[in-house]
Amino acid sequence: MAILAAAVLAAAAAGAASCEKYVLPELSLSQDTLLVNKSAQQLSLTVNSNVQWEFDVASAQVEWVIFDPEWGEVGRKVTISVEENTSGAVRKAAIPVQSQTIQKQLLIVQSGDENLPEI
């Protein structure tokens, strides 16, 4: 009986210890929408996270936006380079930012002139 009780206590302690190590994942962006005029420019964005994350640039199929870095282990500042818009029309990019369990979206809207676009 004492051996059974000791085994139950040991299993309970091991279970409690493993629960203490679990970290609830967090992922957020300092801004979820960026409005820019037609000029080429560099913008800053902060990814707040306690887990690995990445911008899914491939699925967004956007060639006029570059992220540095495209992924990270924890929260950090990201530089976003936007190429000049010579089309004269507004263009939009919806880029997923994701971890294993969380997905957010960054919307970038660039006007075709010197004014900021309206959404």
Backbone bond lengths (Angstrom), bond angles and torsions (degrees), N, CA, C in turn:
res aa  C-N    CA-C-N  psi(-1)  N-CA   C-N-CA  omega(-1)  CA-C   N-CA-C  phi
1 M - - - 1.435 - - 1.533 110.85 -
2 A 1.335 115.97 -43.01 1.460 120.49 180.00 1.525 110.64 -64.23
3 I 1.337 116.49 -36.49 1.464 120.43 179.00 1.523 109.89 -66.34
4 L 1.324 117.89 -41.26 1.461 122.23 178.14 1.522 110.57 -63.09
5 A 1.318 117.46 -44.03 1.470 121.39 179.22 1.529 110.38 -63.10
6 A 1.318 117.39 -40.87 1.460 121.28 179.15 1.524 110.62 -65.10
7 A 1.337 117.27 -39.13 1.466 121.41 178.65 1.520 110.95 -65.41
8 V 1.340 117.18 -41.36 1.464 121.43 178.73 1.527 110.03 -64.04
9 L 1.324 118.02 -44.43 1.463 121.77 178.54 1.523 111.22 -63.00
10 A 1.321 117.50 -40.84 1.461 121.13 179.25 1.525 110.76 -65.04
11 A 1.328 117.62 -41.38 1.465 121.38 178.67 1.520 110.69 -65.65
12 A 1.309 117.12 -41.49 1.464 121.08 178.84 1.519 110.63 -64.49
13 A 1.306 117.58 -41.50 1.464 121.55 179.36 1.528 110.29 -64.98
14 A 1.323 117.75 -41.16 1.463 121.40 178.87 1.519 110.30 -64.90
15 G 1.327 117.41 -40.61 1.463 121.26 178.14 1.511 111.48 -64.27
16 A 1.324 117.38 -42.38 1.463 121.24 178.78 1.517 110.58 -64.96
17 A 1.317 117.39 -39.52 1.460 120.63 -179.76 1.521 110.92 -64.59
18 S 1.322 118.68 -39.62 1.455 120.61 -179.50 1.517 111.17 -70.08
19 C 1.316 118.96 -31.37 1.463 122.08 177.12 1.518 110.95 -67.70
20 E 1.305 117.47 -34.55 1.454 121.37 -178.74 1.520 111.65 -67.78
21 K 1.315 119.08 -24.08 1.455 122.62 -176.98 1.530 112.72 -85.97
22 Y 1.318 117.79 -14.22 1.463 120.29 -178.44 1.521 110.01 -72.90
23 V 1.313 116.97 132.05 1.454 122.40 178.65 1.528 107.64 -110.65
24 L 1.307 116.24 125.53 1.459 120.65 176.77 1.526 108.17 -69.25
25 P 1.343 118.80 118.34 1.464 120.70 -176.71 1.525 111.99 -65.65
26 E 1.329 114.84 142.62 1.463 122.30 177.56 1.522 108.60 -130.37
27 L 1.324 116.16 141.60 1.460 121.37 176.96 1.516 107.87 -154.50
28 S 1.322 116.30 121.09 1.465 120.67 175.96 1.526 108.64 -149.39
29 L 1.318 115.53 162.08 1.464 122.43 -179.75 1.519 108.78 -115.84
30 S 1.334 116.90 146.04 1.458 119.81 177.65 1.522 110.96 -64.22
31 Q 1.325 117.58 -27.69 1.464 124.15 174.29 1.519 107.13 -145.09
32 D 1.321 117.30 143.70 1.462 118.49 176.87 1.525 112.26 -106.13
33 T 1.356 117.08 -4.91 1.464 121.65 177.13 1.519 108.97 -138.50
34 L 1.322 116.10 131.73 1.459 121.81 176.09 1.524 108.55 -120.44
35 L 1.329 116.46 126.01 1.463 122.54 178.16 1.521 108.13 -109.78
36 V 1.327 116.68 126.11 1.463 120.56 -177.45 1.525 110.38 -135.74
37 N 1.350 115.14 153.81 1.464 118.64 175.37 1.527 109.37 -82.67
38 K 1.323 117.44 -172.45 1.469 120.84 -171.91 1.522 114.55 -71.27
39 S 1.327 118.25 -16.20 1.468 122.05 -175.43 1.526 112.32 -67.79
40 A 1.326 115.11 149.99 1.459 120.30 170.86 1.523 107.03 -67.74
41 Q 1.324 116.83 138.00 1.459 119.68 -177.78 1.510 111.68 -159.81
42 Q 1.340 113.71 164.49 1.464 120.54 175.23 1.518 108.03 -115.55
43 L 1.330 114.76 134.25 1.458 122.30 -179.51 1.517 108.82 -121.33
44 S 1.327 116.02 159.49 1.464 120.94 176.64 1.509 109.56 -117.07
45 L 1.302 115.03 143.90 1.455 123.12 178.80 1.525 106.62 -143.33
46 T 1.315 116.39 141.97 1.455 119.51 176.39 1.520 109.26 -108.10
47 V 1.320 115.65 126.73 1.458 122.15 173.09 1.525 106.17 -95.93
48 N 1.314 116.60 116.62 1.463 121.80 178.00 1.522 107.51 -97.49
49 S 1.321 115.90 116.99 1.456 119.13 -176.36 1.524 110.22 -158.27
50 N 1.318 115.33 155.58 1.460 121.36 172.75 1.525 111.18 -117.51
51 V 1.346 115.89 11.62 1.464 122.44 179.34 1.533 108.90 -135.43
52 Q 1.315 116.97 169.81 1.457 120.99 176.90 1.519 109.88 -68.15
53 W 1.324 117.48 138.66 1.458 123.43 -178.74 1.527 108.67 -139.82
54 E 1.351 115.79 166.45 1.461 120.36 175.38 1.523 110.77 -156.74
55 F 1.336 115.41 151.19 1.458 121.86 170.14 1.516 105.82 -84.35
56 D 1.323 117.90 126.53 1.463 121.85 -179.79 1.523 109.02 -89.63
57 V 1.320 115.17 72.08 1.456 122.28 -176.20 1.533 111.39 -64.64
58 A 1.308 117.06 -35.95 1.471 120.96 -178.01 1.526 111.44 -61.72
59 S 1.321 117.35 -44.38 1.469 118.77 -178.67 1.520 111.85 -72.33
60 A 1.326 117.66 -25.78 1.465 120.85 179.37 1.526 111.64 -76.34
61 Q 1.320 117.25 -21.76 1.465 123.78 179.25 1.529 111.75 50.87
62 V 1.329 114.82 52.70 1.457 121.82 -179.94 1.521 108.22 -116.49
63 E 1.323 116.27 119.55 1.455 120.46 -177.48 1.529 112.96 -99.35
64 W 1.319 117.62 -7.95 1.463 120.40 -175.12 1.530 113.35 -101.06
65 V 1.331 116.79 7.58 1.460 122.23 178.54 1.529 108.60 -128.61
66 I 1.353 116.14 133.62 1.462 121.45 178.57 1.523 108.49 -126.43
67 F 1.328 116.45 133.11 1.463 122.90 179.59 1.525 109.78 -106.77
68 D 1.322 115.81 137.61 1.458 120.94 175.51 1.516 109.05 -137.80
69 P 1.325 116.99 105.47 1.460 130.20 -0.05 1.530 110.99 -85.27
70 E 1.333 116.73 166.06 1.464 121.95 176.71 1.521 111.75 -85.14
71 W 1.328 117.64 -14.86 1.459 120.92 -179.00 1.523 108.88 -150.94
72 G 1.321 115.42 166.30 1.451 119.57 178.51 1.515 111.49 -159.53
73 E 1.316 115.03 163.27 1.461 121.75 179.67 1.522 111.90 -85.51
74 V 1.320 116.75 -33.82 1.462 122.23 179.94 1.526 107.26 -142.17
75 G 1.316 116.95 -171.08 1.460 119.90 179.44 1.519 112.07 -63.42
76 R 1.325 115.74 143.96 1.464 120.16 178.20 1.514 111.46 -167.26
77 K 1.314 114.95 167.00 1.464 122.42 177.61 1.521 109.15 -81.56
78 V 1.323 116.14 138.07 1.463 122.84 -179.40 1.528 107.95 -121.69
79 T 1.325 116.67 135.60 1.457 121.30 173.95 1.523 107.96 -96.94
80 I 1.315 115.93 129.80 1.464 121.73 -179.76 1.522 107.71 -114.74
81 S 1.316 116.31 118.35 1.463 121.33 177.75 1.521 108.67 -100.07
82 V 1.328 115.30 124.92 1.463 121.65 -179.69 1.532 107.52 -112.76
83 E 1.321 116.40 125.36 1.464 120.69 178.94 1.528 110.73 -74.18
84 E 1.323 116.16 158.19 1.466 121.29 178.28 1.532 110.39 -61.70
85 N 1.310 115.43 139.80 1.462 121.66 177.09 1.524 108.22 -96.09
86 T 1.313 116.99 104.06 1.468 121.46 -178.57 1.523 112.26 -97.64
87 S 1.336 117.71 3.28 1.463 120.89 -175.68 1.520 113.10 -77.47
88 G 1.322 117.71 -23.39 1.459 120.82 -176.25 1.523 112.85 84.82
89 A 1.319 117.80 -6.29 1.472 122.30 -179.20 1.530 109.85 -113.64
90 V 1.315 115.78 155.69 1.465 121.06 176.18 1.527 108.27 -68.87
91 R 1.322 116.08 139.07 1.460 119.98 174.30 1.528 108.78 -129.25
92 K 1.345 113.78 149.85 1.459 120.81 -176.12 1.514 110.08 -129.75
93 A 1.331 114.68 148.71 1.463 120.83 174.56 1.518 107.74 -136.41
94 A 1.320 116.65 127.08 1.464 122.46 174.41 1.522 106.77 -110.57
95 I 1.336 115.55 108.42 1.459 120.45 -174.31 1.522 110.21 -110.79
96 P 1.332 117.76 119.50 1.468 120.14 176.51 1.528 111.27 -67.78
97 V 1.321 115.57 140.62 1.460 123.27 171.30 1.518 104.25 -120.77
98 Q 1.329 117.24 123.33 1.457 118.02 -171.18 1.518 113.76 -142.64
99 S 1.315 113.39 152.55 1.461 122.16 167.78 1.524 104.90 -113.31
100 Q 1.322 117.95 -166.73 1.467 119.26 178.70 1.519 111.84 -65.64
101 T 1.336 117.70 -32.52 1.461 120.15 -172.84 1.522 114.90 -121.38
102 I 1.328 117.96 -7.60 1.465 121.05 -176.72 1.516 109.04 -126.66
103 Q 1.342 116.02 141.76 1.458 119.98 173.66 1.521 109.38 -133.48
104 K 1.313 116.01 132.29 1.459 124.66 173.92 1.513 106.82 -120.22
105 Q 1.328 116.18 173.23 1.457 119.39 178.49 1.517 109.51 -136.06
106 L 1.313 116.19 134.93 1.448 123.10 174.42 1.521 107.94 -104.71
107 L 1.333 116.62 125.66 1.462 121.81 177.99 1.525 108.12 -106.11
108 I 1.326 116.36 125.67 1.465 122.06 175.25 1.519 106.91 -116.97
109 V 1.340 115.77 124.94 1.462 121.55 179.45 1.526 107.24 -121.34
110 Q 1.334 115.96 123.47 1.461 121.32 -178.63 1.522 109.64 -119.97
111 S 1.324 115.60 127.42 1.469 119.95 -179.90 1.526 110.03 -76.90
112 G 1.315 115.47 168.63 1.461 121.84 177.83 1.517 111.81 -97.32
113 D 1.351 116.89 5.38 1.461 121.40 178.78 1.534 109.86 -138.98
114 E 1.321 116.50 -166.81 1.477 120.49 -175.71 1.517 113.83 -78.21
115 N 1.324 118.09 -9.82 1.470 121.65 179.91 1.518 110.57 -85.70
116 L 1.325 115.20 154.47 1.468 118.69 173.12 1.519 109.12 -73.68
117 P 1.309 117.89 142.72 1.466 120.04 -179.82 1.532 111.22 -73.34
118 E 1.313 114.84 158.66 1.464 121.29 173.41 1.511 108.19 -104.69
119 I 1.330 115.33 144.55 1.469 117.53 177.29 1.507 110.43 -119.93
